[in-house]
Amino acid sequence: MSELNIINDSVFSFDARGVAKRFRHAAIFGALEALDDGETMRFVNDHDPLPLIGQLQQRYGNQVAVNYVSRDAGQIVIDFTVQLAAQGAAPAATGGSCCSGGGCGG
């Protein structure tokens, strides 16, 4: 994989492929919650994490924007941007994970 361009100090890389499947969702939620308003987590994975995106929308509503950077086979790149002033934000909720036992491993 070639290096992804990090455009400024408010974009932080998160490569989920190096995280054990059973810990992925918890790690992703923790990383997102560590971001400040306007900061972006550039997420890289080997598959399109549609169940995770559904969980993010349910948990954070419009406060986390989802923007696909790449949908190449084996390398999905998504920018998740925190936007706290967004309307329609859902309250934080807890719930079970998806993806076969809690990790978004497909």
C-alpha positions, 0 to 999 in steps of 0.5 A: 500500500502506498502512503496516504497523503495527510493534508494537515495536522487535523487528519489522523490515520487509523489503519484497522487492518492492524487491529485484532478483529475483536477489538476493532469497534472499541478502538474505532469508537475510542479514537473518534471520541479522542478527536476534537471538533473539526478533526478527521480520522482517516480510516483504512480497512480491507473491506467496506465497514457498512455495519460500523458506519450504521453504528456510527450514525446511530451513536453520533448522528450527524456529528461524525461526517463520513466521506469515502476517499477510496473504495479500491478492492482491499483498501477502503479509505474513509475520512470520519470528521467530527462536526459537533455543531451538526444538527440531528446528532444522536445521543451517545448510546451503547450497544452490541457490536456487529461483524461476527463477535464484535470486530468488523472483520467481515 
